[in-house]
Amino acid sequence: MQLAFWKKKDKAPKKKKSIFREWFDAAIFAIVAATLIRTFFIEAYTIPTGSMQGSLLINDYLFVSKISYGARIPMTPVATPLVHNSIFGMKSYTEAVQWKYHRLPGFGHIERYDIVVFNGPAGDTAIAEEPEYDYAQFAYTNGRDVVRSKYTVITRPIDKKENLIKRCVALPGDKLEVKDRVLYINDQPTPAYPHMQFTYQVVTKGFGLSDDFFDENNIDVAQKGDNIYFLFLQPAQVEMIKKLSSVVSVTPVIFPKGDIADEPYPVYPQDTAHFKWNRDNYGPITIPKEGVTVSLSAENIALYRRVIRNYERNTLEERDNKIFINGKEANSYTFKMDYYWMMGDNRHNSLDSRYWGFVPIDHVVGKAWFVWLSYGKGGMLKDMRWRRLFRGMHALENN
């Protein structure tokens, strides 16, 4: 009989974990920690195209701050960790569980001219290269974009659409207009950033300009022929080329007001009967703001179809020159969300809000923070851009 019942019995020694179990536990912890950081704090992003060329370059690797505007709660929560929307050629998520849009409090709000990462509102760039987009084929299914091509049809939830990066040039309630390529917000011209690019026609004599010249000076060529070049140029590059002895003239290429014949893609809202706009002469247009009511008519419904039907999940019908929202005739509409206008700094080589319209707040991912890695065409070993490493957006914009 044991009288000292208050004494603890000796416990059996714990079995030591195997090396495999220790590595497995460490891997699970690392994945969970990385997923939480990626979801709620910062996320890595790579610049894939030249739409922000100059300010941001192809193969700039940067961190995106989720806490600047407040982290968005995942709307498609059941997904493979640390993967955006595909893995091994298959979907990396399931739509069996879908949550409504919610955002945690952030340190601030989107400010005019912020560089913002967001889910592309016009569908998935995974379908095809951007020049192959057929904007007339956009459709709407269950509140999500459907991109149609001759190959396939892909639908994706909001938070699984492709990430894009542009500059937010207009906020909810702002009036926006482009006059002869100059952007005006609330009737005031916007700042001209040092690296902003436009198309110029360059006429030369003799042997013209070489490919090596373009490579050495980071100049993108839109088109070239016999001593005639169409180049995407920054202001400093324009002045440099004007000084070359072989150059006869440097002329800006601007689409005249009302001219839509030369536009490579129909600009938003793709209604040339009522809106004869182009990339260089666009608007005026007012950015939708939560709680603001606008009048609706057959003349302006094209501006708001995507907002009403696709982003704010209403049924929309147009018949007998009348508009019906959720089965009821409507002469006005009150917006449920804030919207933004995003444009690339490479103004003549960017598919942006001029082509797919407003960006709703529920599509916003975060604010571009700083570049942590950057290299050119030659790769990391031969073409590292050391001066861009660990530089913030403001420093890169003015460098």
C-alpha positions as CSV (number, residue, x, y, z in Angstrom):
1,M,0.0,0.0,0.0
2,Q,1.4,3.4,-1.0
3,L,0.9,6.0,1.8
4,A,2.7,8.9,0.1
5,F,0.0,9.3,-2.4
6,W,0.8,13.0,-2.8
7,K,4.1,12.2,-4.4
8,K,4.1,12.2,-8.2
9,K,5.0,9.0,-9.9
10,D,7.9,9.0,-12.1
11,K,6.8,9.6,-15.7
12,A,8.0,7.5,-18.5
13,P,10.6,9.3,-20.5
14,K,9.2,10.9,-23.7
15,K,10.1,9.1,-26.9
16,K,12.5,11.2,-28.9
17,K,11.3,12.4,-32.3
18,S,12.8,10.9,-35.3
19,I,14.8,13.1,-37.6
20,F,12.1,12.8,-40.2
21,R,9.4,14.0,-37.7
22,E,11.6,16.9,-36.6
23,W,12.0,18.1,-40.2
24,F,8.3,17.6,-40.9
25,D,7.3,19.7,-37.9
26,A,9.8,22.4,-38.9
27,A,8.5,22.4,-42.5
28,I,4.8,22.7,-41.3
29,F,5.7,25.6,-39.0
30,A,7.6,27.4,-41.7
31,I,4.7,27.0,-44.2
32,V,2.2,28.2,-41.7
33,A,4.3,31.2,-40.7
34,A,5.1,32.1,-44.3
35,T,1.4,31.8,-45.3
36,L,0.4,34.2,-42.5
37,I,3.1,36.7,-43.4
38,R,2.2,36.5,-47.1
39,T,-1.6,36.9,-46.4
40,F,-1.5,39.6,-43.8
41,F,1.8,41.5,-43.9
42,I,4.0,41.4,-47.1
43,E,4.1,39.5,-50.4
44,A,6.7,39.2,-53.0
45,Y,5.9,40.3,-56.5
46,T,7.8,40.3,-59.8
47,I,7.4,42.9,-62.6
48,P,6.4,40.9,-65.7
49,T,5.7,43.6,-68.3
50,G,6.9,47.0,-69.3
51,S,3.7,48.9,-68.4
52,M,5.5,50.7,-65.6
53,Q,8.8,50.8,-67.6
54,G,11.2,53.5,-66.3
55,S,9.7,53.7,-62.8
56,L,9.7,49.9,-62.5
57,L,11.6,47.6,-64.8
58,I,11.0,44.0,-66.0
59,N,12.6,41.6,-63.5
60,D,12.3,44.0,-60.6
61,Y,11.5,41.9,-57.6
62,L,9.6,43.9,-55.0
63,F,7.7,43.5,-51.7
64,V,4.1,44.5,-51.5
65,S,2.8,45.8,-48.2
66,K,-0.6,44.4,-47.2
67,I,-0.7,46.4,-44.0
68,S,-0.5,49.8,-45.7
69,Y,-4.2,49.6,-46.8
70,G,-5.2,46.7,-44.5
71,A,-4.9,43.1,-45.4
72,R,-7.7,41.5,-47.3
73,I,-9.2,38.4,-45.7
74,P,-8.9,35.5,-48.2
75,M,-12.1,35.1,-50.2
76,T,-11.0,31.7,-51.5
77,P,-9.5,30.3,-48.3
78,V,-9.0,26.7,-49.3
79,A,-5.9,26.8,-51.4
80,T,-2.4,25.5,-51.7
81,P,-0.1,27.6,-49.4
82,L,2.3,30.1,-51.0
83,V,0.8,29.6,-54.5
84,H,-1.4,32.2,-56.2
85,N,-3.8,30.4,-58.6
86,S,-2.1,27.4,-60.3
87,I,0.3,24.6,-59.5
88,F,1.7,22.1,-62.0
89,G,-0.8,23.4,-64.6
90,M,-3.8,22.9,-62.3
91,K,-5.9,25.1,-60.1
92,S,-4.2,25.6,-56.7
93,Y,-7.6,26.3,-54.9
94,T,-11.1,25.1,-54.6
95,E,-14.2,27.2,-54.8
96,A,-16.2,24.9,-52.4
97,V,-15.7,27.6,-49.7
98,Q,-16.1,31.3,-50.6
99,W,-16.1,34.2,-48.2
100,K,-17.4,37.7,-48.7
101,Y,-15.0,40.6,-49.0
102,H,-13.6,41.9,-45.8
103,R,-10.4,44.0,-45.1
104,L,-8.6,44.5,-41.8
105,P,-7.7,48.0,-40.7
106,G,-4.5,49.3,-42.2
107,F,-2.0,52.1,-41.5
108,G,-3.6,54.3,-44.2
109,H,-5.7,54.5,-47.4
110,I,-4.9,54.5,-51.1
111,E,-3.5,57.9,-52.0
112,R,-3.4,59.5,-55.4
113,Y,-0.2,58.4,-57.3
114,D,0.5,55.4,-55.1
115,I,1.9,52.4,-57.0
116,V,-0.7,49.6,-56.3
117,V,-0.8,45.9,-56.8
118,F,-4.3,44.6,-57.5
119,N,-6.2,41.7,-59.1
120,G,-6.8,42.5,-62.8
121,P,-10.5,43.4,-63.3
122,A,-10.5,42.4,-66.9
123,G,-9.9,38.8,-66.5
124,D,-6.8,36.5,-66.5
125,T,-3.6,37.3,-68.4
126,A,-3.0,33.6,-68.3
127,I,-5.4,33.2,-71.2
128,A,-3.2,34.8,-73.8
129,E,-0.6,37.5,-74.3
130,E,-2.0,40.9,-73.8
131,P,-2.0,42.0,-77.5
132,E,-4.3,39.0,-78.2
133,Y,-7.1,40.2,-75.9
134,D,-10.4,40.6,-77.5
135,Y,-12.2,43.0,-75.3
136,A,-15.5,42.5,-77.1
137,Q,-15.5,39.0,-75.8
138,F,-15.6,39.8,-72.1
139,A,-18.6,38.2,-70.5
140,Y,-20.0,37.9,-67.0
141,T,-20.9,34.8,-65.0
142,N,-22.0,34.6,-61.4
143,G,-20.3,38.0,-60.7
144,R,-16.9,37.0,-62.1
145,D,-15.1,37.8,-65.3
146,V,-15.0,35.3,-68.0
147,V,-12.3,35.7,-70.6
148,R,-13.1,34.0,-73.9
149,S,-10.5,33.0,-76.5
150,K,-10.3,30.6,-79.4
151,Y,-8.5,28.2,-77.0
152,T,-10.4,28.0,-73.8
153,V,-12.6,29.8,-71.2
154,I,-11.3,30.5,-67.7
155,T,-13.2,31.9,-64.7
156,R,-11.5,32.8,-61.5
157,P,-12.6,34.3,-58.1
158,I,-11.5,37.8,-57.4
159,D,-8.5,37.0,-55.2
160,K,-7.2,34.4,-57.7
161,K,-7.1,36.6,-60.7
162,E,-3.7,37.6,-62.0
163,N,-2.0,40.4,-60.1
164,L,-1.2,43.6,-61.9
165,I,0.7,46.7,-60.9
166,K,-0.1,50.3,-61.9
167,R,-0.1,53.8,-60.5
168,C,-3.4,54.9,-58.9
169,V,-4.0,58.3,-60.6
170,A,-7.6,58.9,-59.5
171,L,-9.5,58.3,-56.3
172,P,-13.3,57.7,-55.7
173,G,-15.2,60.8,-56.7
174,D,-12.4,62.3,-58.8
175,K,-13.0,63.7,-62.2
176,L,-10.5,62.4,-64.8
177,E,-9.8,63.5,-68.3
178,V,-6.9,63.1,-70.7
179,K,-6.3,66.0,-73.2
180,D,-3.6,65.4,-75.9
181,R,-2.0,62.8,-73.6
182,V,-1.8,65.1,-70.6
183,L,-3.8,63.6,-67.6
184,Y,-6.0,66.0,-65.7
185,I,-7.6,65.2,-62.3
186,N,-10.3,67.5,-61.1
187,D,-9.3,69.9,-63.9
188,Q,-5.7,70.1,-62.8
189,P,-2.8,68.6,-64.7
190,T,-1.0,65.8,-62.9
191,P,2.7,65.6,-62.2
192,A,5.0,64.4,-65.1
193,Y,7.2,61.7,-63.6
194,P,10.8,61.6,-64.8
195,H,10.5,58.1,-66.2
196,M,7.0,58.5,-67.8
197,Q,7.1,57.2,-71.4
198,F,5.2,58.1,-74.6
199,T,5.5,57.1,-78.3
200,Y,7.6,59.2,-80.6
201,Q,8.3,59.0,-84.3
202,V,12.0,59.3,-84.9
203,V,13.2,60.0,-88.5
204,T,16.9,59.4,-89.2
205,K,19.3,59.7,-92.1
206,G,22.2,57.4,-93.1
207,F,22.3,54.1,-91.3
208,G,19.8,55.1,-88.7
209,L,19.9,53.7,-85.1
210,S,21.3,50.3,-84.2
211,D,19.8,47.7,-81.9
212,D,22.9,48.0,-79.7
213,F,22.0,51.7,-79.2
214,F,18.6,50.8,-78.1
215,D,19.9,48.1,-75.7
216,E,22.5,50.3,-74.2
217,N,20.0,53.1,-73.5
218,N,17.1,50.8,-72.4
219,I,14.9,52.1,-75.2
220,D,11.9,50.0,-76.3
221,V,11.1,49.9,-80.0
222,A,7.4,49.8,-81.0
223,Q,8.1,49.7,-84.7
224,K,10.9,50.4,-87.1
225,G,11.3,50.7,-90.9
226,D,13.5,52.5,-93.4
227,N,15.0,55.2,-91.2
228,I,11.7,55.7,-89.4
229,Y,11.3,54.5,-85.8
230,F,8.4,54.5,-83.3
231,L,10.0,54.5,-79.9
232,F,8.7,54.5,-76.3
233,L,10.8,57.3,-74.8
234,Q,11.3,59.1,-71.5
235,P,11.9,62.9,-71.5
236,A,15.6,62.5,-71.0
237,Q,15.8,60.0,-73.8
238,V,13.9,62.4,-76.1
239,E,16.5,65.1,-75.5
240,M,19.4,62.7,-76.0
241,I,18.1,61.4,-79.3
242,K,17.4,65.0,-80.6
243,K,21.1,65.7,-80.2
244,L,22.3,62.8,-82.4
245,S,23.7,63.9,-85.8
246,S,21.9,61.1,-87.6
247,V,18.4,62.2,-86.3
248,V,16.3,64.4,-88.6
249,S,13.2,64.8,-86.3
250,V,11.6,63.6,-83.1
251,T,7.8,64.0,-83.1
252,P,5.3,62.9,-80.4
253,V,2.6,60.5,-81.6
254,I,-0.8,61.7,-80.3
255,F,-4.2,60.4,-81.3
256,P,-6.4,63.4,-82.0
257,K,-9.6,64.0,-80.1
258,G,-12.5,62.0,-81.5
259,D,-10.2,59.7,-83.5
260,I,-10.8,56.0,-82.7
261,A,-9.6,54.5,-86.1
262,D,-6.0,54.1,-85.0
263,E,-6.6,52.8,-81.5
264,P,-5.2,49.3,-81.2
265,Y,-7.9,48.3,-78.7
266,P,-11.3,50.0,-78.1
267,V,-11.0,52.0,-74.9
268,Y,-13.4,51.6,-72.0
269,P,-16.4,51.5,-72.1
270,Q,-16.0,50.1,-75.6
271,D,-19.1,52.1,-76.8
272,T,-17.9,54.2,-79.7
273,A,-21.4,55.4,-80.5
274,H,-21.6,57.5,-77.3
275,F,-17.9,57.7,-76.2
276,K,-15.5,58.6,-79.0
277,W,-12.4,58.4,-76.8
278,N,-8.9,57.2,-77.2
279,R,-5.8,56.8,-75.1
280,D,-4.6,60.4,-75.6
281,N,-8.0,62.1,-75.4
282,Y,-10.2,60.4,-72.9
283,G,-13.1,61.4,-70.7
284,P,-14.2,63.4,-68.8
285,I,-15.2,60.6,-66.5
286,T,-16.0,60.6,-62.7
287,I,-14.7,57.7,-60.6
288,P,-17.5,55.9,-58.7
289,K,-17.6,56.4,-54.9
290,E,-19.4,54.4,-52.2
291,G,-22.8,56.0,-51.4
292,V,-22.9,58.3,-54.5
293,T,-25.9,58.0,-56.8
294,V,-25.7,58.5,-60.6
295,S,-28.4,58.8,-63.2
296,L,-28.7,56.0,-65.7
297,S,-29.7,56.2,-69.3
298,A,-29.1,54.4,-72.6
299,E,-26.4,56.9,-73.3
300,N,-24.3,56.3,-70.2
301,I,-25.1,52.8,-69.1
302,A,-22.0,51.5,-70.8
303,L,-19.9,53.2,-68.2
304,Y,-21.5,51.4,-65.3
305,R,-22.5,47.9,-66.7
306,R,-19.4,46.2,-65.2
307,V,-19.9,48.0,-61.9
308,I,-23.5,47.1,-61.5
309,R,-23.5,43.6,-62.9
310,N,-20.0,42.2,-62.3
311,Y,-18.5,44.0,-59.3
312,E,-21.7,44.7,-57.2
313,R,-23.5,41.5,-58.1
314,N,-26.8,42.7,-59.5
315,T,-28.8,41.5,-62.4
316,L,-28.9,44.0,-65.2
317,E,-31.2,44.0,-68.2
318,E,-31.7,46.6,-71.0
319,R,-34.8,46.4,-73.1
320,D,-37.1,48.8,-74.9
321,N,-34.6,51.6,-74.1
322,K,-35.1,51.0,-70.4
323,I,-32.8,49.7,-67.7
324,F,-33.8,47.1,-65.1
325,I,-31.7,46.3,-62.1
326,N,-32.7,43.2,-60.1
327,G,-36.0,43.0,-62.0
328,K,-37.0,46.6,-61.3
329,E,-36.9,49.6,-63.7
330,A,-34.1,51.9,-62.6
331,N,-33.2,55.5,-63.6
332,S,-30.4,55.8,-61.1
333,Y,-27.9,53.6,-59.2
334,T,-26.1,54.1,-55.8
335,F,-22.6,52.6,-55.6
336,K,-21.8,50.0,-52.9
337,M,-18.0,50.3,-53.1
338,D,-15.2,52.7,-53.8
339,Y,-13.4,52.5,-57.1
340,Y,-10.0,53.7,-58.4
341,W,-8.4,54.5,-61.8
342,M,-5.0,52.8,-62.5
343,M,-2.6,53.7,-65.3
344,G,0.9,52.6,-66.3
345,D,3.7,55.1,-66.4
346,N,4.5,53.8,-69.9
347,R,1.4,55.5,-71.1
348,H,1.5,54.2,-74.7
349,N,2.4,50.6,-73.8
350,S,0.1,49.8,-70.9
351,L,-3.3,48.0,-70.8
352,D,-4.8,49.8,-67.9
353,S,-8.0,51.5,-66.7
354,R,-8.4,53.2,-70.1
355,Y,-9.1,49.8,-71.5
356,W,-10.9,47.9,-68.7
357,G,-12.3,50.7,-66.5
358,F,-12.6,51.1,-62.8
359,V,-10.8,49.0,-60.2
360,P,-13.0,48.2,-57.1
361,I,-11.6,48.2,-53.6
362,D,-12.1,44.5,-53.2
363,H,-9.6,43.9,-56.0
364,V,-6.8,45.8,-54.2
365,V,-3.9,43.7,-52.9
366,G,-1.5,46.2,-51.4
367,K,1.0,49.0,-51.9
368,A,4.3,48.5,-53.7
369,W,7.0,48.9,-51.0
370,F,10.6,48.4,-52.2
371,V,12.7,46.5,-54.7
372,W,14.9,43.8,-53.2
373,L,16.3,42.2,-56.4
374,S,16.6,43.4,-59.9
375,Y,18.5,42.3,-63.0
376,G,18.4,42.8,-66.8
377,K,18.3,40.6,-69.8
378,G,21.7,39.1,-69.1
379,G,20.5,37.5,-65.9
380,M,21.6,37.8,-62.3
381,L,25.3,36.9,-62.9
382,K,25.9,39.3,-65.7
383,D,23.3,42.0,-65.5
384,M,22.5,42.8,-61.8
385,R,21.0,46.2,-61.3
386,W,22.8,47.0,-58.0
387,R,21.6,50.6,-57.8
388,R,18.0,49.4,-57.6
389,L,18.4,47.0,-54.7
390,F,16.5,47.9,-51.5
391,R,15.2,51.1,-53.0
392,G,11.7,52.4,-52.2
393,M,9.2,53.5,-54.8
394,H,9.8,57.2,-54.2
395,A,13.6,56.8,-54.7
396,L,13.1,54.8,-57.9
397,E,10.6,57.2,-59.4
398,N,13.0,60.1,-59.0
399,N,16.3,58.3,-59.7
